[in-house]
Amino acid sequence: MKVIQLHNNEEKLIKKAQKSDSAAQQALFSKYAPKMLSVCRYYISDLHFAEDVMITAFAKVFQNLNNFRFEGSFEGWIRRIMVREAISFLRSKKELFFTEDEQVVKETVSYEGELSTEQLQLLIDRLPDGYKTVFVMYAIEGYSHKEIAQMLSISEGTSKSQLSKARKLLQQQLELLRLRENGTI
């Protein structure tokens, strides 16, 4: 019963926000901003730029709020806007590079330790932006290679190659981390 009421409350809040109710818009922003900053941060290493992108994306959310048709998750709808805005930001900075190399790497390295969210984010941040973008879209956001290819204007093969290379670099970073923890290096 409470789940339905929470859903109804959010629907009412969205409908108020669609009518330009600033209190409702502020409530939606407050509810979703932490998660959406996290989404932007996956793509953009610099926190200040990630915040700027999130704010710009929220402006687009509120400008286009009347386009939300209550057919699916509101959070998912916002998230897609955040992802597109982060990709646009990277393109504008000319930081999004992709190689057309179709080679797929199948090497795996296991890591026995525990990583904090911050440590994992730092490892992801060390990836070249093209690798990082495809990795985050595929492994974290759950987009298919076909969707990634369409959104980034690349081939599916390039998406697969970028993901493979990102995984290989992450595995190498994890192996170095394991060796350091064991005192081997």
Secondary structure, DSSP 8 states (H G I E B T S, - for coil): -HHHHHHHHHHHHHHHHHTT-HHHHHHHHHHHHHHHHHHHHHH-SSHHHHHHHHHHHHHHHHHTGGG--SSS-HHHHHHHHHHHHHHHHHHHTT------------------S---HHHHHHHHHTS-HHHHHHHIIIIIS---HHHHHHHHT--HHHHHHHHHHHHHHHHHHHHHHHHHHTT--
